[in-house]
């Protein structure tokens, strides 16, 4: 938009505002902090002159202001034109307009510590948002004693506590503080420095000492300081905050708030990437920390850490939160509740916990003891899966478990001498009563997507945690083979001419083993029959097959060839194939020793099952010349394709 058009739109907005009689205060970078400090709370709408929804919002906010004025509410209603105030737009991430933020305490300017309005931009909704905002706010604490009170009210769910430097300085942790994965849990926060002399600064210092953080004294408090710090974080200039300055911690119980001792297993710092350690340090609010990983990866790692805290040591499966569960731990130990112990009606997680309290207590003791004995169990989360409708039946089937409950218990070693150190620390095995309901048992690796059902269709008998430990050990030690899903036979007439359709039980023998010994290379398409992207790709796939075979020489008995194959990746899998998160996927299967050392090191994935095969995944554009160029780059057996139009030499 040109300058004159922007000025005209701004003028129109001001005229429309003036005509209503109730004007909404306009904030600028210069007076933002001062205007907010004159009231207890504030609602700020970030708008642009050309936004129609913004104009409607301003009209509704004027009505809201009139109602609040009659209630003598100490709340500021204001707007900020982000087309003019770009620094404020950057700080509060006003990437789209309109954006309505509620500042519960106008002295707290750091982004991430406000509430964001969501819903229809109407007067009633905005008034309800302003009236109920304080109910949903995290509590601000100033000492370990106040933290103990918050933890006591949190009960079994625990409390996430943000320990920030100042209400005016912002870093990565404040941005993560407002993430949806955290906002749905109980929260509290504290500042190391605060302008109000009435607050107990000594108590805040004790809180920082309790958390093992460095106490740095007072931080300058101003919006200019916030802007300057934002620039430092984005440009890498200045002196960033140190690692020990800030943290987000999780407190599970009031006992974790004892100021006479350092917090141990009941509380955790947030850290980047792996989040298994309960004593790890916080990610620094520094420019170098931001640039080490994309924001999406940082947010995913943080959300996984949040889920770990509330899930441990035993989780109840909830289909609506299955995605949050998947990937949070490396291993999930699924235990399917038998029909005899199931409720006739669908139950909430709390009802399941109450009904299966004895089994949960046993699993909790098992998990705690195993983690204390063997660190690799820290990546194993036991999950109870209640009975359910068809979705649970399909869920069981995907792990190779039938609809019926097991009739035989997990096998247990005959004597303690055969037990591992981990299993020896678990409760002694008990004889399973003949009519004791058994839990169908399966281990699932969230990284490789491999599934390991209990051998012989056996199940866990509550009370025999030793057998459960031995089964888990066998999977972790890779002495049990994974379950391989496979269709009974390939679908008829599904593949193009001279393209072989394979299934999970045949792909190893027919394709991968010949590749491993260097007799062939395979271009493999993994697809999903119900996926529109897969179906659209088939047109290009057929053209590729026709081009490759038209330029290939006549096959002979001993000739090294490039074969084309495809497989329904929904119905079939194989232990040697890499995990594909998105379909369709095109893989070039090559001998492990093929190509230059640089090619083998770059853009390849080794076989997960031990075969001497490596896989190169196609990541380019979906055009025939691009595909042929990619094949010619990596394949030693590809026919001469340089004569094909559009193929690069």
C-alpha positions as CSV (number, residue, x, y, z in Angstrom):
1,X,0.0,0.0,0.0
2,X,1.3,3.4,-1.0
3,X,2.0,6.2,1.6
4,X,-0.9,8.4,0.5
5,X,-3.3,5.5,0.6
6,X,-2.1,4.5,4.1
7,X,-2.5,8.1,5.3
8,X,-6.0,8.2,3.8
9,X,-7.1,4.9,5.5
10,X,-5.7,6.1,8.8
11,X,-7.7,9.4,8.4
12,X,-10.9,7.5,7.6
13,X,-10.4,5.3,10.7
14,X,-10.0,8.4,12.9
15,X,-13.1,10.1,11.5
16,X,-15.2,7.0,12.0
17,X,-13.9,6.8,15.6
18,X,-14.6,10.4,16.3
19,X,-18.2,10.1,15.0
20,X,-19.1,7.5,17.6
21,X,-18.6,9.9,20.5
22,X,-16.5,7.4,22.5
23,X,-12.9,7.4,21.3
24,X,-10.4,4.7,21.9
25,X,-7.0,5.8,23.1
26,X,-4.2,5.3,20.5
27,X,-0.9,4.1,21.9
28,X,2.5,4.7,20.4
29,X,5.9,3.4,21.3
30,X,6.7,6.6,23.1
31,X,3.7,6.6,25.6
32,X,2.8,2.8,25.6
33,X,4.3,2.0,29.1
34,X,3.2,5.4,30.6
35,X,-0.4,5.1,29.5
36,X,-0.7,1.5,30.7
37,X,0.8,2.3,34.1
38,X,-2.0,4.7,34.8
39,X,-4.5,1.8,35.2
40,X,-4.5,-1.5,36.8
41,X,-5.3,-3.5,33.7
42,X,-5.6,-2.9,30.0
43,X,-7.2,-4.3,26.8
44,X,-5.1,-3.3,23.8
45,X,-6.3,-4.0,20.2
46,X,-3.5,-4.2,17.6
47,X,-5.1,-3.0,14.3
48,X,-4.3,-1.7,10.8
49,X,-6.2,1.1,9.0
50,X,-7.1,-1.1,6.0
51,X,-8.5,-4.0,8.0
52,X,-12.3,-4.1,7.9
53,X,-12.5,-6.4,10.9
54,X,-10.4,-3.9,12.8
55,X,-12.9,-1.1,12.1
56,X,-15.7,-3.4,13.4
57,X,-13.6,-4.2,16.4
58,X,-13.0,-0.5,17.3
59,X,-16.8,0.1,17.2
60,X,-17.4,-2.8,19.6
61,X,-14.5,-1.7,21.9
62,X,-16.1,1.8,22.1
63,X,-19.2,0.1,23.5
64,X,-17.1,-1.9,25.9
65,X,-15.4,1.2,27.1
66,X,-18.8,2.9,27.8
67,X,-20.0,-0.1,29.8
68,X,-16.7,-0.2,31.8
69,X,-16.9,3.5,32.5
70,X,-20.3,3.1,34.2
71,X,-18.8,0.3,36.3
72,X,-15.9,2.6,37.3
73,X,-13.6,-0.2,36.2
74,X,-9.9,0.7,36.4
75,X,-9.2,-0.8,33.0
76,X,-7.8,0.9,30.0
77,X,-9.2,0.2,26.5
78,X,-6.8,1.2,23.8
79,X,-5.7,0.6,20.3
80,X,-2.3,0.4,18.5
81,X,-1.8,1.0,14.8
82,X,0.8,-1.6,14.0
83,X,1.3,-0.1,10.5
84,X,2.9,2.9,12.3
85,X,4.2,1.1,15.5
86,X,6.3,-1.7,13.9
87,X,8.4,-2.2,17.0
88,X,5.3,-2.9,19.2
89,X,4.0,-5.2,16.5
90,X,7.2,-7.1,16.6
91,X,7.3,-7.4,20.3
92,X,3.8,-8.6,20.7
93,X,3.8,-10.7,17.5
94,X,0.9,-8.8,15.9
95,X,1.5,-10.6,12.6
96,X,-2.2,-10.6,11.8
97,X,-4.8,-8.0,12.7
98,X,-6.9,-7.6,14.7
99,X,-5.1,-8.9,17.8
100,X,-6.6,-8.3,21.2
101,X,-4.4,-8.7,24.3
102,X,-5.4,-8.4,27.9
103,X,-2.7,-7.0,30.2
104,X,-3.8,-8.2,33.7
105,X,-1.2,-6.1,35.4
106,X,-0.2,-3.0,33.3
107,X,3.2,-3.0,34.9
108,X,4.1,-6.3,33.2
109,X,5.0,-5.5,29.6
110,X,7.1,-8.6,28.7
111,X,5.3,-10.5,25.8
112,X,3.9,-13.9,26.6
113,X,2.5,-12.9,29.9
114,X,-0.8,-11.6,28.5
115,X,-4.1,-13.3,27.6
116,X,-5.1,-13.4,23.9
117,X,-8.8,-13.0,23.0
118,X,-10.3,-15.6,20.7
119,X,-13.9,-15.6,19.4
120,X,-16.4,-13.3,17.7
121,X,-15.5,-9.6,17.9
122,X,-18.7,-8.6,19.7
123,X,-19.3,-6.4,22.7
124,X,-20.7,-9.3,24.9
125,X,-17.8,-11.5,24.2
126,X,-15.2,-8.8,24.8
127,X,-16.9,-7.9,28.1
128,X,-16.9,-11.5,29.2
129,X,-13.3,-11.8,28.2
130,X,-12.4,-8.7,30.3
131,X,-14.5,-9.9,33.3
132,X,-13.3,-13.5,33.4
133,X,-9.7,-13.0,32.4
134,X,-8.5,-12.8,36.1
135,X,-10.0,-16.2,36.8
136,X,-7.8,-17.9,34.2
137,X,-4.6,-16.0,35.0
138,X,-1.5,-17.7,36.4
139,X,-0.8,-16.6,39.9
140,X,2.2,-14.4,40.5
141,X,4.3,-15.6,43.5
142,X,7.1,-13.8,45.4
143,X,8.6,-16.5,47.7
144,X,8.9,-20.3,48.3
145,X,6.1,-20.1,50.8
146,X,3.7,-18.8,48.1
147,X,4.9,-21.5,45.8
148,X,4.1,-24.1,48.4
149,X,0.5,-22.8,48.6
150,X,0.2,-22.9,44.8
151,X,1.6,-26.4,44.7
152,X,-0.8,-27.5,47.4
153,X,-3.8,-26.3,45.5
154,X,-2.5,-27.9,42.3
155,X,-3.0,-31.4,43.8
156,X,-2.0,-34.4,41.7
157,X,-1.7,-32.3,38.5
158,X,1.3,-30.2,39.7
159,X,2.2,-26.6,38.7
160,X,4.4,-25.1,36.0
161,X,6.4,-22.2,37.4
162,X,8.0,-19.5,35.2
163,X,11.0,-17.8,36.8
164,X,11.7,-14.7,34.8
165,X,14.2,-11.9,35.2
166,X,11.9,-8.8,35.0
167,X,8.4,-7.8,33.9
168,X,10.0,-5.6,31.2
169,X,12.5,-8.0,29.7
170,X,11.7,-10.7,27.2
171,X,13.4,-13.8,26.0
172,X,12.7,-17.3,24.6
173,X,11.1,-18.6,27.8
174,X,8.5,-15.8,27.9
175,X,7.5,-16.7,24.3
176,X,7.2,-20.4,25.2
177,X,5.2,-19.5,28.3
178,X,2.3,-18.5,26.2
179,X,2.3,-21.7,24.1
180,X,-1.0,-23.6,24.0
181,X,0.6,-26.8,25.3
182,X,1.5,-25.0,28.5
183,X,-1.5,-22.7,28.9
184,X,-3.9,-25.6,29.5
185,X,-2.1,-26.6,32.7
186,X,-1.9,-24.8,36.1
187,X,0.8,-22.1,36.0
188,X,2.5,-19.6,38.3
189,X,5.3,-17.1,37.7
190,X,7.8,-14.9,39.5
191,X,10.2,-12.1,38.7
192,X,13.7,-11.7,40.0
193,X,13.4,-7.9,39.9
194,X,10.3,-5.7,40.5
195,X,9.8,-2.0,40.9
196,X,7.2,-2.2,43.7
197,X,9.1,-1.7,47.0
198,X,6.3,-3.3,49.0
199,X,7.1,-6.7,47.5
200,X,9.4,-9.0,49.4
201,X,12.6,-8.9,47.3
202,X,14.3,-11.2,49.8
203,X,11.6,-13.8,49.2
204,X,12.1,-13.6,45.5
205,X,15.9,-14.1,46.0
206,X,15.1,-17.2,48.2
207,X,12.9,-18.5,45.4
208,X,15.8,-18.1,42.9
209,X,18.2,-19.8,45.3
210,X,15.8,-22.6,45.8
211,X,15.6,-23.2,42.1
212,X,19.4,-23.1,41.7
213,X,19.3,-20.0,39.5
214,X,21.8,-17.1,39.6
215,X,20.6,-14.0,41.5
216,X,21.5,-10.9,39.4
217,X,19.9,-8.1,41.3
218,X,17.7,-5.5,39.7
219,X,17.1,-5.2,35.9
220,X,16.4,-1.7,34.4
221,X,12.7,-1.4,33.9
222,X,11.4,0.4,30.7
223,X,9.9,-0.3,27.4
224,X,13.1,1.0,25.7
225,X,15.0,-1.7,27.6
226,X,12.5,-4.3,26.3
227,X,12.9,-3.0,22.7
228,X,16.7,-3.0,23.1
229,X,16.7,-6.6,24.4
230,X,14.5,-7.7,21.5
231,X,16.9,-6.3,19.0
232,X,19.8,-7.9,20.8
233,X,18.1,-11.3,20.7
234,X,17.3,-11.0,17.0
235,X,20.5,-9.5,15.8
236,X,22.9,-11.2,18.2
237,X,24.2,-7.9,19.6
238,X,24.9,-7.0,23.2
239,X,25.3,-9.3,26.2
240,X,22.6,-12.0,26.3
241,X,21.1,-13.3,29.5
242,X,23.1,-16.2,30.9
243,X,21.9,-19.8,31.2
244,X,21.2,-19.7,35.0
245,X,19.1,-16.5,34.9
246,X,15.7,-17.9,33.9
247,X,13.8,-21.2,33.9
248,X,10.5,-22.9,33.6
249,X,10.1,-25.6,36.3
250,X,7.5,-28.2,37.1
251,X,6.5,-28.8,40.7
252,X,4.5,-32.0,41.4
253,X,3.8,-31.6,45.1
254,X,4.1,-29.3,48.1
255,X,7.1,-31.4,49.3
256,X,9.1,-30.1,46.2
257,X,8.9,-26.6,47.6
258,X,10.9,-27.2,50.8
259,X,13.3,-24.3,50.8
260,X,15.7,-26.2,53.0
261,X,16.8,-28.5,50.2
262,X,17.4,-28.3,46.5
263,X,14.5,-29.7,44.3
264,X,15.2,-33.1,42.9
265,X,13.1,-35.6,41.0
266,X,9.8,-33.8,41.5
267,X,10.8,-30.8,39.5
268,X,12.4,-30.2,36.2
269,X,14.0,-27.4,34.2
270,X,13.1,-27.0,30.6
271,X,15.9,-27.8,28.2
272,X,16.3,-28.0,24.5
273,X,15.9,-31.3,22.5
274,X,15.9,-34.2,24.9
275,X,13.9,-33.6,27.9
276,X,14.3,-36.7,30.0
277,X,16.5,-35.4,32.7
278,X,14.6,-34.1,35.8
279,X,17.6,-32.0,36.9
280,X,18.5,-30.4,33.5
281,X,19.0,-26.7,33.1
282,X,16.8,-24.2,31.3
283,X,17.3,-23.1,27.7
284,X,19.1,-19.7,27.8
285,X,17.2,-16.6,26.7
286,X,20.0,-15.8,24.3
287,X,20.4,-15.0,20.6
288,X,22.6,-18.0,20.0
289,X,20.0,-20.3,21.5
290,X,17.4,-19.1,19.0
291,X,19.6,-19.5,16.0
292,X,20.6,-23.1,16.9
293,X,17.2,-24.5,15.9
294,X,14.1,-23.2,14.0
295,X,11.3,-21.9,16.2
296,X,9.0,-24.8,15.3
297,X,11.6,-27.3,16.5
298,X,12.0,-25.3,19.7
299,X,8.3,-25.2,20.3
300,X,7.9,-29.0,19.6
301,X,10.7,-29.8,22.0
302,X,9.1,-27.6,24.7
303,X,5.7,-29.1,24.3
304,X,7.1,-32.6,24.5
305,X,8.8,-31.6,27.7
306,X,5.5,-30.3,29.1
307,X,3.7,-33.5,28.3
308,X,6.4,-35.6,29.9
309,X,5.9,-33.8,33.2
310,X,2.2,-34.4,33.5
311,X,2.2,-37.9,32.0
312,X,4.9,-39.5,34.2
313,X,5.0,-42.2,35.6
314,X,1.8,-43.8,34.1
315,X,-0.6,-42.3,31.6
316,X,-4.2,-43.1,30.6
317,X,-4.7,-43.2,26.9
318,X,-6.9,-40.5,25.5
319,X,-7.6,-40.5,21.7
320,X,-8.0,-36.8,21.6
321,X,-4.5,-36.3,22.9
322,X,-2.8,-39.2,21.1
323,X,-0.6,-36.8,19.1
324,X,0.7,-35.2,22.2
325,X,1.5,-38.7,23.6
326,X,3.2,-39.9,20.5
327,X,6.9,-38.8,20.4
328,X,7.0,-37.5,24.0
329,X,8.8,-40.6,25.1
330,X,10.9,-42.9,23.0
331,X,9.0,-46.0,24.1
332,X,5.3,-46.5,25.0
333,X,4.4,-49.6,26.9
334,X,0.7,-50.1,26.0
335,X,-1.4,-52.2,28.4
336,X,-4.9,-52.8,27.1
337,X,-7.6,-53.0,29.8
338,X,-9.4,-56.4,29.7
339,X,-13.1,-56.5,29.2
340,X,-13.8,-57.8,32.7
341,X,-12.4,-54.7,34.2
342,X,-13.9,-52.2,31.7
343,X,-16.9,-50.0,32.4
344,X,-20.0,-50.3,30.4
345,X,-19.9,-46.6,29.5
346,X,-17.1,-44.5,28.2
347,X,-15.1,-43.1,31.2
348,X,-12.9,-40.1,31.7
349,X,-9.3,-40.5,32.7
350,X,-10.1,-39.7,36.3
351,X,-12.8,-42.4,36.4
352,X,-10.4,-44.9,34.9
353,X,-7.8,-44.0,37.5
354,X,-10.3,-44.6,40.3
355,X,-11.5,-47.9,38.9
356,X,-8.0,-49.3,38.2
357,X,-6.3,-47.7,41.2
358,X,-4.6,-51.0,42.3
359,X,-3.2,-51.7,38.8
360,X,-2.0,-48.0,38.5
361,X,-0.3,-48.3,41.9
362,X,1.6,-51.4,40.7
363,X,2.6,-49.8,37.4
364,X,3.8,-46.7,39.2
365,X,6.0,-48.7,41.6
366,X,7.3,-50.7,38.6
367,X,8.1,-47.5,36.6
368,X,9.8,-45.7,39.5
369,X,11.8,-48.7,40.5
370,X,12.9,-49.5,36.9
371,X,13.9,-45.9,36.3
372,X,15.9,-45.7,39.5
373,X,17.8,-48.9,38.5
374,X,18.2,-48.4,34.8
375,X,18.3,-45.0,33.0
376,X,16.9,-46.3,29.8
377,X,13.6,-46.9,31.5
378,X,13.3,-43.1,31.7
379,X,12.3,-43.2,28.1
380,X,9.6,-45.9,28.7
381,X,6.1,-44.6,29.6
382,X,3.5,-47.2,30.6
383,X,0.1,-46.3,29.1
384,X,-3.2,-47.9,30.2
385,X,-5.6,-48.1,27.2
386,X,-9.3,-48.4,28.3
387,X,-11.9,-50.3,26.4
388,X,-13.7,-48.3,23.7
389,X,-15.6,-48.4,20.5
390,X,-14.3,-49.3,17.0
391,X,-11.4,-46.9,17.2
392,X,-9.8,-48.8,20.0
393,X,-10.4,-52.1,18.2
394,X,-8.6,-50.6,15.1
395,X,-5.9,-49.3,17.5
396,X,-5.3,-52.8,18.9
397,X,-5.3,-54.3,15.4
398,X,-2.6,-51.8,14.2
399,X,-0.3,-53.4,16.9
400,X,-1.1,-57.0,15.8
401,X,-3.4,-57.6,18.8
402,X,-6.8,-59.2,18.2
403,X,-10.1,-58.1,19.8
404,X,-9.9,-60.9,22.5
405,X,-8.1,-60.6,25.8
406,X,-5.0,-62.8,26.4
407,X,-5.5,-66.2,28.2
408,X,-1.8,-66.8,29.1
409,X,0.4,-64.5,31.3
410,X,3.7,-63.2,30.3
411,X,6.5,-65.7,30.8
412,X,8.7,-65.1,33.8
413,X,12.2,-66.4,34.5
414,X,12.5,-69.3,36.8
415,X,14.8,-67.9,39.4
416,X,16.4,-64.6,40.5
417,X,19.8,-65.7,39.0
418,X,18.3,-65.3,35.5
419,X,16.9,-61.8,36.2
420,X,18.6,-58.6,35.0
421,X,19.6,-56.0,37.6
422,X,16.6,-54.0,36.6
423,X,14.1,-56.8,37.0
424,X,15.6,-57.9,40.3
425,X,14.7,-54.5,41.8
426,X,11.0,-55.0,40.9
427,X,8.4,-56.6,43.1
428,X,8.8,-60.4,43.3
429,X,6.8,-62.4,40.8
430,X,3.6,-63.9,42.0
431,X,1.6,-66.8,40.6
432,X,-1.1,-65.4,38.4
433,X,-4.5,-66.6,39.5
434,X,-6.2,-68.8,36.9
435,X,-9.1,-66.3,36.4
436,X,-7.1,-63.1,36.8
437,X,-7.9,-60.8,33.8
438,X,-4.8,-60.2,31.7
439,X,-3.8,-57.0,30.0
440,X,-2.7,-57.3,26.3
441,X,0.8,-55.9,26.2
442,X,2.8,-54.2,23.4
443,X,5.9,-52.0,23.2
444,X,5.9,-49.2,20.6
445,X,8.9,-47.2,19.5
446,X,7.8,-43.7,18.7
447,X,11.0,-42.9,16.7
448,X,11.2,-46.0,14.4
449,X,7.4,-46.8,14.6
450,X,8.2,-50.4,15.3
451,X,5.7,-52.5,17.4
452,X,6.6,-55.3,19.7
453,X,3.5,-57.3,21.0
454,X,4.0,-59.8,23.8
455,X,5.1,-63.1,22.3
456,X,2.4,-65.8,21.9
457,X,-0.4,-63.3,22.6
458,X,0.4,-63.3,26.3
459,X,-0.6,-60.5,28.7
460,X,0.5,-58.8,31.9
461,X,-0.9,-60.2,35.1
462,X,-1.1,-57.4,37.8
463,X,1.2,-58.5,40.6
464,X,3.8,-60.1,38.3
465,X,5.8,-57.0,37.5
466,X,8.9,-59.1,37.1
467,X,7.5,-60.7,33.9
468,X,6.6,-57.2,32.6
469,X,10.1,-56.0,33.3
470,X,11.6,-59.0,31.5
471,X,9.4,-58.4,28.5
472,X,10.4,-54.7,28.4
473,X,14.1,-55.7,28.8
474,X,13.8,-58.1,25.9
475,X,12.4,-55.4,23.6
476,X,15.0,-52.8,24.7
477,X,17.8,-55.4,24.2
478,X,16.5,-56.1,20.6
479,X,16.0,-59.8,21.3
480,X,12.4,-59.8,20.3
481,X,11.5,-59.2,16.7
482,X,9.0,-56.4,15.8
483,X,5.5,-57.1,14.4
484,X,5.5,-56.6,10.6
485,X,2.2,-55.6,9.2
486,X,1.5,-57.1,5.8
487,X,-1.4,-57.6,3.5
488,X,-2.2,-61.2,2.5
489,X,-1.5,-60.5,-1.2
490,X,-0.9,-57.6,-3.4
491,X,-3.9,-55.7,-4.8
492,X,-4.7,-56.7,-8.4
493,X,-4.1,-54.3,-11.3
494,X,-2.8,-51.6,-8.9
495,X,0.7,-51.1,-10.5
496,X,1.7,-49.7,-13.9
497,X,3.3,-51.9,-16.5
498,X,6.6,-53.5,-15.3
499,X,6.2,-52.0,-11.8
500,X,6.1,-54.7,-9.2
501,X,3.5,-54.4,-6.4
502,X,5.0,-55.8,-3.1
503,X,3.7,-56.4,0.4
504,X,5.4,-56.4,3.8
505,X,6.0,-60.2,3.9
506,X,7.6,-60.2,0.4
507,X,9.6,-57.0,0.0
508,X,12.6,-58.3,1.8
509,X,13.0,-61.4,-0.2
510,X,12.0,-60.0,-3.6
511,X,13.6,-56.5,-3.4
512,X,15.9,-55.6,-0.5
513,X,18.0,-58.8,-0.3
514,X,19.0,-58.6,-4.0
515,X,19.8,-55.0,-3.5
516,X,22.0,-55.8,-0.5
517,X,24.2,-58.2,-2.5
518,X,24.4,-55.7,-5.4
519,X,22.3,-57.5,-8.0
520,X,19.8,-54.7,-8.5
521,X,18.7,-51.2,-7.4
522,X,15.1,-50.4,-6.7
523,X,13.0,-47.3,-7.1
524,X,10.3,-47.8,-4.5
525,X,7.0,-45.8,-4.2
526,X,5.3,-45.9,-0.8
527,X,1.7,-44.7,-1.1
528,X,-1.6,-44.5,0.7
529,X,-4.7,-45.6,-1.3
530,X,-7.0,-43.1,0.4
531,X,-4.5,-40.2,0.0
532,X,-5.3,-37.7,-2.7
533,X,-1.7,-36.7,-3.0
534,X,-0.7,-40.3,-3.6
535,X,-3.4,-40.7,-6.3
536,X,-2.3,-37.5,-8.0
537,X,1.3,-38.7,-8.0
538,X,0.4,-41.9,-9.8
539,X,0.1,-40.0,-13.1
540,X,3.7,-38.9,-12.8
541,X,4.7,-42.3,-11.5
542,X,3.3,-44.0,-14.6
543,X,5.1,-41.5,-16.9
544,X,8.3,-42.1,-15.0
545,X,8.0,-45.9,-15.3
546,X,7.3,-45.7,-19.1
547,X,10.3,-43.4,-19.6
548,X,12.7,-45.6,-17.6
549,X,11.6,-48.8,-19.3
550,X,11.6,-47.3,-22.8
551,X,15.2,-46.3,-22.4
552,X,16.3,-49.5,-20.6
553,X,18.0,-52.3,-22.5
554,X,16.3,-55.7,-22.7
555,X,16.8,-57.5,-19.3
556,X,19.2,-60.5,-19.3
557,X,19.9,-63.1,-16.6
558,X,23.0,-61.5,-15.1
559,X,22.5,-57.8,-15.9
560,X,22.4,-55.3,-13.1
561,X,19.1,-53.4,-13.5
562,X,17.1,-50.7,-11.9
563,X,13.7,-52.1,-11.0
564,X,10.6,-50.1,-10.1
565,X,8.2,-51.2,-7.3
566,X,5.4,-49.8,-5.2
567,X,3.8,-50.7,-1.8
568,X,0.7,-49.7,0.1
569,X,2.4,-48.3,3.2
570,X,-0.8,-48.3,5.2
571,X,-1.4,-52.0,4.9
572,X,2.3,-53.0,4.8
573,X,5.6,-52.3,6.5
574,X,9.1,-53.8,6.9
575,X,11.7,-53.6,9.6
576,X,14.4,-52.5,7.1
577,X,12.5,-49.6,5.6
578,X,12.9,-46.1,7.1
579,X,10.0,-44.5,8.9
580,X,8.1,-42.2,6.5
581,X,6.0,-39.5,8.2
582,X,4.4,-38.3,4.9
583,X,3.0,-40.1,1.9
584,X,3.6,-40.5,-1.0
585,X,7.4,-41.1,-0.5
586,X,9.8,-42.1,-3.3
587,X,12.9,-44.1,-2.1
588,X,15.9,-45.2,-4.2
589,X,17.2,-48.5,-2.6
590,X,20.9,-48.9,-3.1
591,X,23.6,-51.3,-1.9
592,X,25.2,-49.9,1.3
593,X,28.6,-49.8,-0.5
594,X,27.4,-48.1,-3.7
595,X,28.3,-44.5,-4.6
596,X,31.1,-42.2,-3.3
597,X,31.8,-41.8,0.4
598,X,30.2,-38.3,0.3
599,X,27.0,-39.7,-1.3
600,X,26.8,-42.5,1.3
601,X,27.2,-39.9,4.1
602,X,24.8,-37.4,2.7
603,X,21.0,-37.6,1.9
604,X,20.8,-41.3,2.9
605,X,19.2,-43.4,5.5
606,X,20.7,-46.8,6.5
607,X,18.6,-49.9,6.8
608,X,16.9,-50.1,10.2
609,X,16.8,-53.9,10.2
610,X,20.5,-54.6,9.5
611,X,20.5,-55.3,5.8
612,X,23.3,-53.8,3.8
613,X,20.9,-51.3,2.1
614,X,20.7,-47.6,2.2
615,X,17.8,-45.4,1.1
616,X,17.8,-42.1,-0.7
617,X,14.5,-40.1,-0.4
618,X,13.4,-37.8,-3.2
619,X,12.9,-34.3,-1.9
620,X,12.6,-32.3,-5.2
621,X,9.7,-31.0,-7.3
622,X,7.2,-33.4,-8.8
623,X,8.2,-33.1,-12.5
624,X,9.5,-35.8,-14.8
625,X,12.8,-34.1,-15.7
626,X,13.6,-33.5,-12.1
627,X,12.9,-37.1,-11.2
628,X,15.1,-38.5,-14.0
629,X,17.9,-36.1,-13.1
630,X,17.8,-37.3,-9.5
631,X,17.8,-41.0,-10.6
632,X,20.8,-40.4,-12.9
633,X,22.7,-38.8,-10.0
634,X,22.4,-41.6,-7.5
635,X,21.7,-44.8,-9.5
636,X,24.6,-46.8,-11.1
637,X,22.2,-49.2,-12.8
638,X,19.8,-46.6,-14.4
639,X,19.5,-46.6,-18.2
640,X,21.1,-43.8,-20.1
641,X,18.6,-40.9,-19.7
642,X,20.6,-38.0,-21.1
643,X,18.7,-38.1,-24.4
644,X,15.4,-37.5,-22.6
645,X,14.2,-33.9,-23.0
646,X,14.7,-31.8,-20.0
647,X,17.1,-34.1,-18.2
648,X,20.3,-32.4,-17.0
649,X,23.7,-33.8,-17.7
